[in-house]
């Protein structure tokens, strides 16, 4: 298939998907994604507010007064500032959903952009949920067509493809015509950005890639709704986005065909507050800890074999802060072995200063096994081997960590995750449970609840 007409191919599929009836079971899945995304936003807002005053300073420097909640800050701001900060908050805890084929976090970009449309009088409950559905589809279809080529060239898929999903979502929420949808795709593709270089080492800017994508996607959707015309085919051709990001390899154009199962159904959900590449090693480490009752002082060293993408820039043993720790397979494995912690507490100040955890982190080696690399993206495997001081070795392997479609978190588990995150953000257990029930109830309104967040 020629790359010419690629934009029209994607847009036609999105238009068909938009016709899905409101009572279709697909919207039960959309509500679960909304629940999970808002939980990440609540907890992330609390983290952003607490980070040595930087979140508060960013809000003060950026914000004019406006109608959109900046979650966790008790403030309202203009739509673009709110999209930036809410987008950063959605991603900062590393608990937001993602896609192993598209290598992108769609929800943490699309949802904050949509929250910045809540003040529009024409927005309805159904148009909001439809916008979330189409935003996921656009972002992840783009990622699936271009990954891992874009990642190998240094592009951060969440910033790149999330921006496009946010643009499509905003345009959908506001009732775009086909021409306006094309303009939103065009503007979103033109505004897409995000470099992997800023997530390395001591940099705190990984959440910024998410926030700027939400902000740029919001702007793209609004530009489209204002009536500015889009490109004939912003994706195809010699200067289209597919050609620019794919490098020497060819993009997979078949991935732009919208079909069931839809992308909102095929994301993974995170049970652990860290980079997804660390999750198979975490589960293997936990299984060894639980099965054998290993004490930390019995461990001489740890060997992790995994696939290529989980090694490069994820094998560091010097930890510069919570963001660095969440991206470090050695730290995540050490924390799981030492304390069993894998959630928010694993990346709090106490754990980040814990001498035993940091010492074991330096004794965890992460290496690529080409045989495991050959299994991705169908699998995301890791083998963890504990070399004990007694001379004994113990190994465990995980091929697909918890949360993939094949190893799904149940609705009950996702509800518990939400209530835990809401309580982390300061909500009482009863209030957190009531929020969860309202978000999951197909007949209950969602928009007043989201508008009331603070």
C-alpha positions in Angstrom: 0.0 0.0 0.0 1.3 3.5 -0.8 1.9 6.0 1.9 -0.2 8.4 -0.1 -3.6 8.7 1.4 -2.4 7.4 4.8 -4.1 10.3 6.6 -7.4 9.6 4.9 -7.1 5.9 5.7 -6.7 6.6 9.4 -9.5 9.3 9.5 -12.0 7.1 7.7 -11.5 4.4 10.3 -11.8 6.9 13.2 -15.1 8.2 11.6 -16.5 4.7 11.5 -15.4 4.0 15.1 -17.2 7.2 16.2 -20.5 5.6 15.2 -20.2 3.0 18.0 -23.4 3.1 20.0 -23.2 4.5 23.5 -24.5 1.3 25.0 -21.9 -0.9 23.3 -19.7 -2.9 25.7 -16.7 -1.0 24.2 -17.7 1.9 26.4 -17.3 -0.2 29.5 -13.7 -0.4 28.6 -13.5 3.3 28.0 -14.9 3.9 31.5 -12.2 1.7 33.0 -9.5 3.7 31.2 -11.1 6.9 32.5 -11.0 5.4 36.0 -7.4 4.4 35.7 -6.3 7.7 34.1 -8.0 9.8 36.8 -6.4 7.7 39.5 -3.0 8.4 38.0 -3.8 12.1 37.8 -4.9 12.3 41.4 -1.8 10.7 42.7 0.5 12.5 40.2 -1.0 15.8 41.2 -0.1 15.2 44.8 3.4 14.3 43.7 3.7 17.4 41.5 2.5 19.7 44.3 4.9 18.2 46.8 8.1 18.3 44.6 10.1 20.9 46.4 7.8 23.6 45.3 8.5 23.2 41.6 4.9 22.4 40.6 3.6 25.3 42.5 6.2 27.6 40.9 5.3 26.3 37.4 1.7 27.0 38.0 2.5 30.5 39.4 4.7 31.3 36.4 2.3 29.9 33.8 -1.2 30.5 34.9 -3.8 33.0 34.2 -7.1 32.4 35.9 -9.3 30.0 34.0 -12.0 27.4 34.2 -10.0 24.2 34.2 -9.0 22.3 37.4 -5.3 21.8 37.9 -5.7 18.6 39.8 -3.9 18.3 43.1 -3.2 22.1 43.4 -6.7 23.3 44.5 -6.5 25.8 41.7 -8.1 26.5 38.3 -6.2 27.8 35.3 -6.4 28.6 31.6 -6.9 25.5 29.4 -3.3 25.3 28.1 -1.6 25.7 31.5 -4.0 23.1 32.9 -3.2 20.7 30.0 0.5 21.0 30.6 0.4 20.5 34.4 -2.3 17.8 34.4 -0.4 16.0 31.6 2.8 16.0 33.7 0.9 14.8 36.7 -0.7 11.9 34.8 2.7 10.5 33.9 4.9 11.4 36.9 4.1 8.3 39.0 4.7 5.9 36.0 1.4 4.2 36.7 -0.4 5.3 33.5 -1.5 2.8 30.8 0.6 2.1 27.7 0.9 -0.2 24.6 3.6 -2.7 24.0 3.3 -2.5 20.2 2.8 1.2 19.9 5.4 2.0 22.7 3.4 5.0 23.8 1.3 6.2 26.8 -1.9 7.4 25.2 -4.2 8.0 28.2 -1.8 10.3 30.1 -1.8 12.7 27.1 -5.4 12.4 25.7 -7.2 12.6 29.1 -5.5 15.9 30.3 -6.2 17.5 26.9 -9.9 16.5 27.2 -10.1 17.8 30.7 -9.2 21.2 29.3 -12.4 21.1 27.1 -14.7 20.6 30.1 -15.9 24.3 30.1 -17.2 24.1 26.5 -21.0 24.3 26.6 -21.5 21.8 23.8 -19.5 19.0 25.5 -21.6 16.0 26.5 -21.0 12.9 28.5 -21.0 10.8 25.4 -18.9 13.1 23.3 -16.3 13.1 26.1 -16.1 9.3 26.2 -16.1 9.1 22.4 -13.2 11.6 22.3 -11.3 9.4 24.7 -11.9 6.3 22.6 -10.8 8.0 19.3 -7.8 9.7 21.0 -6.5 6.4 22.1 -7.1 4.9 18.7 -5.3 7.6 16.8 -2.3 7.8 19.2 -1.7 4.1 19.3 -2.3 3.4 15.6 0.4 5.9 14.9 2.7 4.3 17.4 2.1 0.8 16.0 2.9 2.0 12.5 6.2 3.6 13.5 7.6 1.7 16.4 10.3 0.7 17.3 11.9 2.8 14.5 10.9 6.1 16.0 12.3 5.0 19.4 15.5 3.8 17.9 16.0 7.3 16.5 15.5 8.9 19.9 11.9 10.0 19.6 9.7 9.6 22.7 6.5 8.0 21.5 4.3 9.4 24.2 5.2 13.0 23.2 5.0 12.2 19.5 1.9 10.1 19.1 0.1 11.3 22.2 0.0 14.8 20.7 -1.9 13.4 17.7 -4.2 11.4 19.9 -4.9 14.5 22.0 -5.6 16.6 18.9 -8.1 14.0 17.5 -9.7 13.7 20.9 -10.2 17.4 21.4 -11.7 17.8 17.9 -14.0 14.8 18.5 -15.2 16.2 21.8 -16.0 19.5 20.2 -18.0 18.0 17.3 -15.5 18.4 14.4 -16.5 17.9 10.8 -14.4 15.6 8.6 -12.4 18.6 7.3 -11.8 19.7 10.9 -10.7 16.2 11.9 -8.1 16.3 9.0 -6.9 19.7 10.3 -6.6 18.4 13.8 -4.5 15.4 12.5 -2.4 17.8 10.5 -1.8 20.2 13.3 -1.2 17.4 15.8 1.4 15.8 13.6 3.1 19.1 13.0 3.2 19.8 16.8 4.3 16.3 17.8 7.6 16.3 19.7 9.4 14.6 22.5 13.0 13.4 22.9 14.2 10.4 24.8 17.4 12.3 25.7 15.4 14.2 28.3 14.4 11.1 30.3 18.0 10.0 31.0 20.1 10.4 34.1 19.2 13.2 36.5 16.7 14.8 34.2 13.2 15.4 35.5 11.6 16.1 32.1 10.0 12.7 31.2 6.6 14.0 32.5 7.2 17.2 30.5 7.0 15.3 27.3 3.6 14.1 28.3 2.4 17.5 29.4 3.7 19.4 26.4 2.0 16.8 24.2 -1.3 17.4 25.9 -0.9 21.1 25.6 0.1 21.0 21.9 -2.6 18.5 21.1 -5.2 20.8 22.8 -3.9 23.7 20.7 -4.0 21.6 17.5 -7.6 20.6 18.2 -8.7 24.2 18.8 -6.9 25.4 15.7 -8.8 22.9 13.7 -12.1 23.9 15.3 -11.4 27.5 14.4 -11.5 26.6 10.7 -7.9 26.4 9.7 -7.5 23.9 6.8 -5.2 20.9 7.2 -2.7 19.3 4.8 -3.8 17.0 2.0 -1.9 14.1 3.6 0.2 15.0 6.6 1.2 11.4 7.1 2.1 10.2 3.6 4.6 11.3 1.0 8.3 12.3 1.1 7.8 14.9 3.8 5.0 13.3 5.7 5.3 12.2 9.3 5.6 8.5 8.5 8.6 9.1 6.2 10.3 11.4 8.7 10.0 9.1 11.7 10.5 5.7 10.2 14.1 6.3 9.2 15.5 3.7 6.8 12.7 1.2 7.6 9.2 1.3 6.1 6.3 2.2 8.3 3.6 -0.5 8.8 0.7 1.1 7.0 -1.6 -1.7 7.8 -1.6 -0.5 11.4 -3.4 2.7 10.3 -6.5 0.6 9.5 -8.9 0.9 12.4 -10.4 -2.4 13.3 -11.3 -4.5 16.3 -9.8 -5.2 18.8 -9.6 -1.4 19.3 -6.6 0.2 20.9 -8.4 1.2 24.1 -8.9 -2.6 24.6 -5.3 -3.6 23.9 -3.4 -1.3 26.2 -1.6 -2.6 29.3 -2.5 -1.3 32.8 0.2 -0.9 35.4 0.2 -2.6 38.8 3.6 -1.2 39.6 4.7 2.5 39.8 7.7 2.2 37.4 8.7 2.0 33.7 7.0 -0.9 32.1 10.3 -2.4 31.1 10.9 -3.1 34.7 7.7 -5.0 35.3 8.7 -8.5 34.2 11.9 -8.3 36.3 9.9 -7.0 39.2 7.4 -9.9 39.0 10.2 -12.5 38.7 12.0 -11.0 41.7 8.8 -11.0 43.8 8.1 -14.6 42.8 11.5 -15.6 44.1 11.2 -13.6 47.3 7.7 -15.1 48.0 8.6 -18.7 47.1 11.9 -18.9 48.9 11.8 -16.4 51.7 15.1 -14.9 50.7 16.6 -12.4 53.1 18.5 -9.5 51.6 21.8 -10.5 53.3 21.6 -13.9 51.5 21.9 -12.2 48.1 25.4 -11.8 46.7 24.3 -10.5 43.3 21.4 -10.5 40.9 21.5 -11.1 37.1 18.6 -10.0 34.9 18.4 -11.2 31.3 15.8 -9.4 29.2 15.2 -7.9 25.8 17.1 -5.0 24.1 14.8 -2.1 24.8 14.7 -2.9 28.5 18.4 -2.7 28.8 19.6 0.5 27.1 19.2 3.4 29.5 17.3 1.2 32.0 20.3 -0.6 33.4 21.7 2.3 35.5 22.6 1.6 39.2 23.3 5.1 40.3 19.9 6.7 41.3 19.5 10.4 41.1 15.9 10.7 42.3 12.5 9.2 42.0 12.3 9.6 38.2 15.7 7.9 37.8 14.6 5.1 40.1 11.4 4.5 38.2 13.4 4.0 35.0 16.0 1.7 36.6 15.5 -2.0 36.4 18.2 -2.6 39.0 16.6 -0.3 41.5 13.1 -1.7 40.9 14.3 -5.3 41.3 16.3 -4.4 44.5 13.3 -2.6 46.0 11.1 -5.6 45.3 13.6 -8.0 46.8 14.4 -5.9 49.9 10.9 -4.7 50.9 8.4 -6.2 48.5 7.5 -2.6 47.6 6.5 -1.9 44.0 4.1 1.0 44.3 4.3 4.7 45.4 6.2 3.9 48.6 9.1 2.3 46.6 9.9 5.7 45.2 9.5 7.8 48.3 12.3 9.5 50.1 12.7 6.8 52.7 13.3 4.0 50.1 15.4 6.3 47.9 17.8 6.8 50.9 17.7 3.2 52.1 21.2 2.0 52.3 20.3 -1.7 51.8 18.2 -1.0 48.7 20.9 1.2 47.1 23.6 -1.3 47.9 21.7 -4.2 46.3 20.8 -1.9 43.3 24.6 -1.7 42.6 24.8 -5.5 42.5 22.0 -6.0 39.9 23.3 -6.5 36.4 20.9 -6.2 33.4 22.0 -7.7 30.1 20.3 -8.4 26.8 19.5 -12.0 25.8 19.1 -12.0 22.0 16.7 -15.0 22.3 14.4 -12.8 24.5 14.7 -9.8 22.2 13.5 -12.1 19.4 10.2 -12.5 21.3 9.2 -8.9 21.4 6.7 -7.3 21.1 4.5 -10.4 21.4 6.2 -11.0 24.7 8.1 -8.8 27.2 10.3 -11.4 28.9 12.8 -11.3 31.7 14.7 -13.9 33.6 15.9 -13.0 37.1 18.6 -15.1 38.7 19.6 -14.6 42.4 23.2 -15.7 43.2 23.2 -16.4 46.9 26.1 -16.1 49.3 25.7 -19.9 49.9 26.6 -20.5 46.2 23.1 -21.5 45.3 21.3 -19.8 42.4 17.6 -19.3 42.0 15.9 -18.2 38.8 12.4 -17.1 37.7 11.1 -16.1 34.3 8.1 -13.8 33.4 7.1 -13.5 29.7 4.2 -11.1 30.1 3.8 -9.1 33.3 0.5 -8.4 35.0 -1.7 -5.9 33.2 -1.3 -6.9 29.5 -4.5 -7.9 27.7 -3.4 -11.6 28.2 -2.7 -11.0 31.9 -5.3 -8.4 32.5 -6.0 -6.5 35.7 -9.7 -7.2 36.6 -12.2 -4.3 37.0 -12.1 -5.0 40.8 -8.3 -4.7 40.8 -8.5 -1.4 38.8 -11.0 -0.1 41.2 -8.7 -0.9 44.1 -5.8 0.8 42.3 -7.9 3.9 41.9 -9.1 4.0 45.5 -5.5 3.5 46.7 -4.2 6.4 44.5 -7.1 8.6 45.5 -6.3 8.0 49.2 -2.6 8.8 48.4 -3.9 12.1 47.1 -5.7 12.8 50.4 -9.3 11.4 49.8 -11.0 9.5 52.5 -11.7 5.8 51.7 -15.4 6.3 51.5 -15.1 9.2 49.1 -12.6 7.4 47.0 -14.9 4.4 46.6 -17.9 6.6 45.7 -15.8 8.3 43.0 -14.8 5.0 41.6 -18.4 3.7 41.5 -19.6 6.9 39.8 -16.9 6.6 37.1 -17.8 3.0 36.4 -21.6 3.3 36.5 -22.7 3.6 32.8 -25.7 5.7 33.9 -23.9 8.1 36.3 -22.6 11.5 35.0 -18.8 11.8 34.9 -18.3 15.4 33.9 -19.5 17.1 37.1 -17.1 14.8 39.1 -14.1 15.7 36.9 -15.0 19.4 36.9 -15.1 19.4 40.7 -11.6 17.9 41.1 -9.1 20.2 42.8 
